[in-house]
Each structure stands twice: as C-alpha cells, then as structure tokens.
Amino acid sequence: MPKRAIIGFAGIALALVTKDTLTEYQTEAGVQLLHAGSMNRTVKESKQDVYYDNNLYAQIRDVTGEEVEIRVAEAPMAQLQALGLGVYDAASETFEGEFAVAGKSYALRWVGDTVDKLPFYFNYRVFDLTGIRFDNFTTRKDSASVCEVIITGVFKKPQMASLKPWAMMQLKEDRSNEAACLAFLTAAETRPEA
C-alpha cells in the first residue's frame, strides 16, 4: 500500500481572484512563487493525537478561517507585478511597489510532497492577504544576506454556495497526469464553467 503522508511543500502559486460573488468565481492565471521556504498556520482547534495502523495517509482537512504565514527566499520584481503588488518597468529596471494588500484575494496553490513521491496538488480558492513584510536571513555557505518575503493571509470560503473551498489532484503512479497536475497550479479558473 502506498504511503500517503505529506512530508513537505513546494511549487507555491498565487492566482488573483477577480470575481467572488454568489453567482461567479474567477481567477487570473496562477503566478508561481520561486524559492519557497516555509508555510505555517495558526491552528484553530486544540491538538488531537491520532493513531494509525501500519500505513501512513494524507491528512486532508478543512483550514477555513486559519491564518497562514508563507515565507519565500525572494520575489523577483516582475513576479511582484504579476501578483498585482506594483508596476515593473523592464527598460529602466525599476519597480514601483504598493504593498497595501487590503481587499486582495488569491487562490493559493501548492504541491504537497508525500513519502511515496506521489504529491498532492492543492488549490485553496480564497486566500485573503492580510500583510506582506520583509525580513533578512543569512545563508550557510557564504553568509550572504537574503531578503525574505513574508506573506500572511486567511483562508476563506468562496461566496458561491455551490463552489467548494478547495480542490486537489494527486499524481498517478505512472505519472500519466503530470501535465494536468502542473496546469492545475497555474490555470485560470472560471466557475460556473461555460
């Protein structure tokens, strides 16, 4: 029996939510964040010990209302523009930034790796940004200082009653759906479908 325990994450992508109403939900194409560092959440319930049999399984759960903090090692200026956080002029290599994130919602997508290397691909449809801040950390090898981008937000349900708060895919053992899984991270989404 395959071991499904999730052991890490990668491939974070944010897709700007352009419509979130009672009748429509729409996102732009997902923008992949490079150099994912860590993702932490503020648990909304008390800890509960769960005991398994001889196999490990993915723990799929509802995280609506939980606050999340994502850290990425850096965010290129063009990437910040794609996320709607400013304007990048490639000719002059300047970035005019606006990190006031009030009212910005994204679909938060990522890859959750598993023990058996058949990752889950997650799409949480509404992630309300509450803040973007910066920190510095030092690398081990050459003690270089890197600007770390810290993104915080809260998972919420879409307003459209028929749309579930999140969706997921899993890579098949023969990897035949790998292209579809990768597209799942970056595709624009429109609901209800035409």
N, C-alpha and C positions, 0 to 999 in steps of 0.2 A: 504494500500500500504506500503511495507517495506521501512524503511528509510535507504538509502544507504550512508549517509555521512561518510567519513573516519575520524576517531577520534584519531588514533594513529597507531603505527607500532611496530612490534616485529619480531622475527624469522629471523633476517638478515642472509643470507648465501652468500658466495663468491665462485664462480666456476672459476678456472683458465681457460682462453681462450687459447687453444693450437693451433688452426687454425682459421685465419680470413683472407680469401683470396676472390677473385672474384668468386671462384667456390666451396669453402668449408668453413664450420664453425663448430668448435668443441670445447667442454669444457670438463674438468675433472668433477668428481662428486663435488657437492657443499659442502662447509665446513661451518657449521653453527657457527656464532659468538655468544658467550654467553653474557648475561648481556648487551643487547642493551640499550643505554642511550638516544641518540637523533640523529636526522638526519636533517641537514639544507641544503638549496640550495641557490645559488646566482641566483635570478630571472633574466632572460634575457629580460624581457619586463616590461613595466610600469604596475602599478596596475590598474585593471579594476573591478568596482563593478558590481556584477551580482545578480539579484533579482530572487528568486524562488517563486513557488506557495506554497501551504501548506505542501508539502513534500520536503525532502532533498535528493539529489542524489550525487553519487560519481562524483568527478571532474577528469575525465580521460584526460590527456593532454600530449603533446609532450614535453619532457625535454631535448632533444638532445642539446648538447653544454653547458648545465648548469653545474656549478661546485657544487659539493656536499661535505659536511663535515659530517662524521659519527663518533660518539663517543660511545665507549663501555667501560664498567667499568674495564674490564681486559681481557687479552687474554692469555690463558694457552700456555706454550711453545710448546706442541705437536700440538696445533692448529696453531701456527705461522709457524711451519714446514709444516703442511698440506697446508698452503697458499703459500708455496714457498719462505718464508722470512728467512730461516735459517735451521739449522740441529739440531735436539734434540736427545741427547743420553740418553735414559731412564735409562740405567745401572748406569751412573755417574750423572744423573740428571743435565746435562749441556746443554746449548743452545748456539750454535754459530750463531749469527744473522747477517743478511745482509739486511738492510732496504733501500738500493738503489733500488727504485721501477721503475726507468725509463724503459719503454718498457713492463711493466707488465699490462695486461688487464684481467679483470674478468667479468663474468656475475654477476650482483648484483641482489639478490633476497630478497624479504621480504614479510611479511604479513601486510596488512593494515586493521586494525580492523574497523568495522562500527558500527553505532548506534544500528542496529538491531542484532549485533553479528553474522553476516554472512560475514566474512572477505574476502577481495580480496587477491589473491596471485600473486605477480608481479615478472617478470623476465626481467630485462633490460640487453640486451645481450652484450653490450660492455661498460665497466666502466674502463677507463684508470686511473690508480693510478698516482697521482702527488706527493704524500708525505705521510709519516707516522711519527707522532711525539707523544710525551708522555706528559701528564700533571698529576697533582695530584689534587684530590678533597677530602674533608673531609665528612664522613658520619655523619648523625644527631645523631644517638643513642649513640655510644661510642666514637665519634670523631676520628674514625680510618681513617688514610690516605690511599687512594686507588689510584693506578696508572691507569690513564685513557688513553686509546689508541685512538688517533685521526687519522682517515683515510680520506684523501682528494682525489678527483678524478673528472673526467669529463665524462658525458655520451656522447657516440658517436654511430653513425650508423655502423652496420656491413658492410664490403666491398661487401659481396654477395648481389647483387641487389634484388634478389627475397626474401631475408630474412628481415622480419620486425624488427625494432629496439627493440621492446619489445613485450611481451606476458603476458596474465593474465588469471587467473581462479577465480571463486567465489564458496565458499562453498554453497551447496544447503541447503534449509530449513530443509530437513530430514537428512542432514549430510551424505548422501549415498556416496558422492565423497570425503570424508575427507582424505582417504588414498592416493588418486590420487593427491589431493592438497598438502599434505605433501611431496610426492615424487617429485612434481613439484619444490620444493625448493632445493632439493639435487641431483636430477638426472643429470647424464652426458648428454650432448646434442650433437647430430650429425646432421648436415644439409649439403646437402640434405639427406633425410632419405633413407636407403637402400631399 
